[in-house]
Structure formats: structure tokens, C-alpha cells
Amino acid sequence: MQHCGGGAGPNVFGQAGPTGGDASSDVDAALERWVEQGIAPERIIATRRTAGKVERTRPLCAYPAIARYKGAGSTDDAANFECVN
């Protein structure tokens, strides 16, 4: 996902290094939880911010699943997507 940096889509998900963030939106925290507690992440929420304001969120799904829009609600909100195989 680091290839998405600078684009219009969500591109922040804790990949800049350890932050001690929430495992639902921070890849380092998700990996730590997986190693230490045996809980593999099914998805991580990526965020797009502009001037500190969240513009868009999307789920990054565990392979081979992909994020699919549920058909209702804003396409800028990760809650309106599901990870499907």
C-alpha cells in the first residue's frame, strides 16, 4: 500500500512506523496483536486526511478478500464496505 502515497485515496494506516495506535487502523499494532495474542487482522482501516480532517476511509482486507461497497451510504466511509472473497 505504500505505493498509494500522495494519491487521492486513503493512504495512512500506521505504515510510517510504530505509533502504539489502534490495531483496527494501525498495521504495526495489528501485527503486534497477531504475534503476541494470536489474533490475525481481517482488515485494517486506511484513512485519507487533508488539513487534519478525515476525508475518506476504506478497509484494507486480508488477502484474498477485497473491499466491496455494500450499496448504501457514503463511499467515503469504510463502514459501508465489506471484505469479501
Secondary structure, 3 states (H helix, E strand, C coil): CHHHCCCCCCCECCCCCCCCCCCCCCHHHHHHHHHHHCCCCCEEEEEEEECCEEEEEEEEECCCCEEEECCCCCCCCHHHEEEEC
